[in-house]
Amino acid sequence: MKTLESFRDLSVDELRQKDIELRKELFNLRFQHATHQLENTSRLKLVRRDIARVNTIIREKQLQGAEG
């Protein structure tokens, strides 16, 4: 899990790339969970929250660009 400030330092394009990476990781974690290979199930929750953080920051930056 990255901190919120480290996400804020990224550009919108970098945030979108990070979103894609996190979604791929979430897919792999879900697959491992379904096949009973996932040992740390709390990682699912952390990745979902990171995806939400990234999407929130993308939206904030879009709104700042529209206002400025």
VMD Tcl script that builds the backbone (N, CA, C; Angstrom):
set m [mol new atoms 204]
animate dup $m
set s [atomselect $m all]
$s set {name element resname resid chain x y z} {
  {N N MET 1 A 0.842 -1.188 0.000}
  {CA C MET 1 A 0.000 0.000 0.000}
  {C C MET 1 A 0.875 1.235 0.000}
  {N N LYS 2 A 0.588 2.127 -0.886}
  {CA C LYS 2 A 1.310 3.383 -0.943}
  {C C LYS 2 A 0.541 4.426 -0.140}
  {N N THR 3 A 1.259 5.442 0.273}
  {CA C THR 3 A 0.595 6.507 1.002}
  {C C THR 3 A -0.159 7.409 0.037}
  {N N LEU 4 A -1.091 8.123 0.576}
  {CA C LEU 4 A -1.906 9.014 -0.239}
  {C C LEU 4 A -1.056 10.097 -0.894}
  {N N GLU 5 A -0.086 10.618 -0.157}
  {CA C GLU 5 A 0.766 11.673 -0.694}
  {C C GLU 5 A 1.616 11.181 -1.865}
  {N N SER 6 A 2.067 9.933 -1.803}
  {CA C SER 6 A 2.871 9.415 -2.914}
  {C C SER 6 A 2.021 9.268 -4.180}
  {N N PHE 7 A 0.729 8.996 -4.021}
  {CA C PHE 7 A -0.161 8.953 -5.176}
  {C C PHE 7 A -0.397 10.358 -5.725}
  {N N ARG 8 A -0.497 11.341 -4.851}
  {CA C ARG 8 A -0.761 12.721 -5.283}
  {C C ARG 8 A 0.396 13.300 -6.094}
  {N N ASP 9 A 1.602 12.780 -5.889}
  {CA C ASP 9 A 2.769 13.277 -6.610}
  {C C ASP 9 A 2.801 12.813 -8.065}
  {N N LEU 10 A 1.989 11.821 -8.416}
  {CA C LEU 10 A 1.994 11.269 -9.765}
  {C C LEU 10 A 1.104 12.091 -10.692}
  {N N SER 11 A 1.399 12.035 -11.988}
  {CA C SER 11 A 0.557 12.709 -12.974}
  {C C SER 11 A -0.672 11.835 -13.256}
  {N N VAL 12 A -1.619 12.391 -13.991}
  {CA C VAL 12 A -2.847 11.656 -14.302}
  {C C VAL 12 A -2.531 10.411 -15.130}
  {N N ASP 13 A -1.618 10.542 -16.097}
  {CA C ASP 13 A -1.255 9.382 -16.913}
  {C C ASP 13 A -0.598 8.290 -16.070}
  {N N GLU 14 A 0.259 8.698 -15.140}
  {CA C GLU 14 A 0.901 7.719 -14.251}
  {C C GLU 14 A -0.123 7.070 -13.337}
  {N N LEU 15 A -1.098 7.849 -12.889}
  {CA C LEU 15 A -2.155 7.296 -12.035}
  {C C LEU 15 A -3.004 6.282 -12.811}
  {N N ARG 16 A -3.285 6.585 -14.062}
  {CA C ARG 16 A -4.058 5.630 -14.870}
  {C C ARG 16 A -3.280 4.334 -15.068}
  {N N GLN 17 A -1.974 4.443 -15.269}
  {CA C GLN 17 A -1.129 3.250 -15.407}
  {C C GLN 17 A -1.117 2.464 -14.098}
  {N N LYS 18 A -1.053 3.172 -12.985}
  {CA C LYS 18 A -1.068 2.521 -11.671}
  {C C LYS 18 A -2.400 1.803 -11.460}
  {N N ASP 19 A -3.493 2.418 -11.911}
  {CA C ASP 19 A -4.815 1.808 -11.803}
  {C C ASP 19 A -4.855 0.480 -12.569}
  {N N ILE 20 A -4.291 0.471 -13.758}
  {CA C ILE 20 A -4.248 -0.752 -14.568}
  {C C ILE 20 A -3.437 -1.831 -13.856}
  {N N GLU 21 A -2.283 -1.440 -13.302}
  {CA C GLU 21 A -1.444 -2.407 -12.589}
  {C C GLU 21 A -2.169 -2.989 -11.371}
  {N N LEU 22 A -2.853 -2.117 -10.623}
  {CA C LEU 22 A -3.564 -2.584 -9.434}
  {C C LEU 22 A -4.721 -3.511 -9.805}
  {N N ARG 23 A -5.409 -3.205 -10.898}
  {CA C ARG 23 A -6.519 -4.068 -11.319}
  {C C ARG 23 A -6.017 -5.444 -11.764}
  {N N LYS 24 A -4.840 -5.477 -12.408}
  {CA C LYS 24 A -4.246 -6.765 -12.778}
  {C C LYS 24 A -3.864 -7.549 -11.533}
  {N N GLU 25 A -3.300 -6.844 -10.551}
  {CA C GLU 25 A -2.935 -7.509 -9.305}
  {C C GLU 25 A -4.173 -8.047 -8.601}
  {N N LEU 26 A -5.251 -7.260 -8.587}
  {CA C LEU 26 A -6.491 -7.702 -7.957}
  {C C LEU 26 A -7.041 -8.944 -8.652}
  {N N PHE 27 A -6.990 -8.958 -9.982}
  {CA C PHE 27 A -7.444 -10.130 -10.727}
  {C C PHE 27 A -6.646 -11.369 -10.318}
  {N N ASN 28 A -5.308 -11.221 -10.257}
  {CA C ASN 28 A -4.465 -12.352 -9.876}
  {C C ASN 28 A -4.735 -12.806 -8.448}
  {N N LEU 29 A -4.963 -11.852 -7.549}
  {CA C LEU 29 A -5.262 -12.207 -6.164}
  {C C LEU 29 A -6.588 -12.953 -6.073}
  {N N ARG 30 A -7.580 -12.497 -6.817}
  {CA C ARG 30 A -8.880 -13.185 -6.808}
  {C C ARG 30 A -8.753 -14.599 -7.366}
  {N N PHE 31 A -7.945 -14.737 -8.393}
  {CA C PHE 31 A -7.729 -16.058 -8.983}
  {C C PHE 31 A -7.050 -16.982 -7.962}
  {N N GLN 32 A -6.029 -16.471 -7.287}
  {CA C GLN 32 A -5.347 -17.269 -6.267}
  {C C GLN 32 A -6.294 -17.614 -5.121}
  {N N HIS 33 A -7.139 -16.674 -4.750}
  {CA C HIS 33 A -8.090 -16.912 -3.670}
  {C C HIS 33 A -9.088 -18.012 -4.051}
  {N N ALA 34 A -9.535 -17.992 -5.285}
  {CA C ALA 34 A -10.506 -18.984 -5.751}
  {C C ALA 34 A -9.904 -20.379 -5.803}
  {N N THR 35 A -8.599 -20.457 -6.058}
  {CA C THR 35 A -7.943 -21.766 -6.133}
  {C C THR 35 A -7.262 -22.141 -4.812}
  {N N HIS 36 A -7.570 -21.387 -3.756}
  {CA C HIS 36 A -7.052 -21.647 -2.400}
  {C C HIS 36 A -5.532 -21.592 -2.331}
  {N N GLN 37 A -4.927 -20.717 -3.113}
  {CA C GLN 37 A -3.478 -20.549 -3.087}
  {C C GLN 37 A -3.069 -19.254 -2.400}
  {N N LEU 38 A -4.033 -18.402 -2.075}
  {CA C LEU 38 A -3.732 -17.105 -1.479}
  {C C LEU 38 A -3.594 -17.246 0.028}
  {N N GLU 39 A -2.422 -16.871 0.546}
  {CA C GLU 39 A -2.190 -16.974 1.978}
  {C C GLU 39 A -2.630 -15.710 2.719}
  {N N ASN 40 A -2.370 -14.548 2.135}
  {CA C ASN 40 A -2.690 -13.279 2.784}
  {C C ASN 40 A -3.945 -12.691 2.147}
  {N N THR 41 A -5.108 -13.062 2.658}
  {CA C THR 41 A -6.361 -12.615 2.060}
  {C C THR 41 A -6.628 -11.136 2.312}
  {N N SER 42 A -5.987 -10.543 3.292}
  {CA C SER 42 A -6.197 -9.119 3.556}
  {C C SER 42 A -5.637 -8.258 2.428}
  {N N ARG 43 A -4.774 -8.822 1.617}
  {CA C ARG 43 A -4.204 -8.089 0.476}
  {C C ARG 43 A -5.300 -7.682 -0.515}
  {N N LEU 44 A -6.354 -8.495 -0.633}
  {CA C LEU 44 A -7.475 -8.162 -1.519}
  {C C LEU 44 A -8.077 -6.805 -1.133}
  {N N LYS 45 A -8.326 -6.631 0.146}
  {CA C LYS 45 A -8.928 -5.400 0.641}
  {C C LYS 45 A -8.002 -4.209 0.416}
  {N N LEU 46 A -6.718 -4.389 0.664}
  {CA C LEU 46 A -5.760 -3.298 0.499}
  {C C LEU 46 A -5.651 -2.851 -0.954}
  {N N VAL 47 A -5.655 -3.797 -1.878}
  {CA C VAL 47 A -5.555 -3.454 -3.295}
  {C C VAL 47 A -6.823 -2.743 -3.759}
  {N N ARG 48 A -7.991 -3.204 -3.303}
  {CA C ARG 48 A -9.244 -2.529 -3.657}
  {C C ARG 48 A -9.237 -1.085 -3.173}
  {N N ARG 49 A -8.736 -0.875 -1.976}
  {CA C ARG 49 A -8.683 0.495 -1.433}
  {C C ARG 49 A -7.686 1.360 -2.194}
  {N N ASP 50 A -6.565 0.779 -2.601}
  {CA C ASP 50 A -5.597 1.533 -3.395}
  {C C ASP 50 A -6.199 1.947 -4.736}
  {N N ILE 51 A -6.984 1.050 -5.338}
  {CA C ILE 51 A -7.663 1.382 -6.598}
  {C C ILE 51 A -8.612 2.562 -6.376}
  {N N ALA 52 A -9.346 2.533 -5.286}
  {CA C ALA 52 A -10.272 3.627 -4.981}
  {C C ALA 52 A -9.515 4.927 -4.749}
  {N N ARG 53 A -8.376 4.855 -4.059}
  {CA C ARG 53 A -7.566 6.054 -3.825}
  {C C ARG 53 A -7.087 6.654 -5.144}
  {N N VAL 54 A -6.591 5.801 -6.022}
  {CA C VAL 54 A -6.082 6.273 -7.310}
  {C C VAL 54 A -7.208 6.930 -8.107}
  {N N ASN 55 A -8.362 6.295 -8.152}
  {CA C ASN 55 A -9.489 6.855 -8.910}
  {C C ASN 55 A -9.960 8.182 -8.314}
  {N N THR 56 A -9.938 8.300 -6.995}
  {CA C THR 56 A -10.327 9.544 -6.343}
  {C C THR 56 A -9.367 10.667 -6.701}
  {N N ILE 57 A -8.077 10.382 -6.682}
  {CA C ILE 57 A -7.087 11.409 -6.997}
  {C C ILE 57 A -7.165 11.803 -8.472}
  {N N ILE 58 A -7.424 10.835 -9.356}
  {CA C ILE 58 A -7.601 11.156 -10.776}
  {C C ILE 58 A -8.767 12.130 -10.937}
  {N N ARG 59 A -9.862 11.853 -10.261}
  {CA C ARG 59 A -11.040 12.711 -10.352}
  {C C ARG 59 A -10.758 14.103 -9.792}
  {N N GLU 60 A -10.041 14.163 -8.673}
  {CA C GLU 60 A -9.687 15.463 -8.099}
  {C C GLU 60 A -8.852 16.283 -9.077}
  {N N LYS 61 A -7.891 15.644 -9.716}
  {CA C LYS 61 A -7.029 16.349 -10.664}
  {C C LYS 61 A -7.814 16.802 -11.887}
  {N N GLN 62 A -8.790 15.997 -12.318}
  {CA C GLN 62 A -9.629 16.390 -13.447}
  {C C GLN 62 A -10.461 17.620 -13.090}
  {N N LEU 63 A -10.995 17.640 -11.884}
  {CA C LEU 63 A -11.799 18.785 -11.460}
  {C C LEU 63 A -10.955 20.046 -11.291}
  {N N GLN 64 A -9.738 19.892 -10.801}
  {CA C GLN 64 A -8.844 21.038 -10.657}
  {C C GLN 64 A -8.495 21.604 -12.036}
  {N N GLY 65 A -8.312 20.725 -13.003}
  {CA C GLY 65 A -8.008 21.187 -14.363}
  {C C GLY 65 A -9.181 21.911 -14.989}
  {N N ALA 66 A -10.399 21.484 -14.681}
  {CA C ALA 66 A -11.584 22.121 -15.247}
  {C C ALA 66 A -11.820 23.474 -14.613}
  {N N GLU 67 A -11.467 23.621 -13.327}
  {CA C GLU 67 A -11.674 24.884 -12.628}
  {C C GLU 67 A -10.574 25.875 -12.962}
  {N N GLY 68 A -9.335 25.364 -13.152}
  {CA C GLY 68 A -8.197 26.258 -13.343}
  {C C GLY 68 A -8.023 26.622 -14.731}
}
mol reanalyze $m
mol bondsrecalc $m
mol representation Tube
mol addrep $m
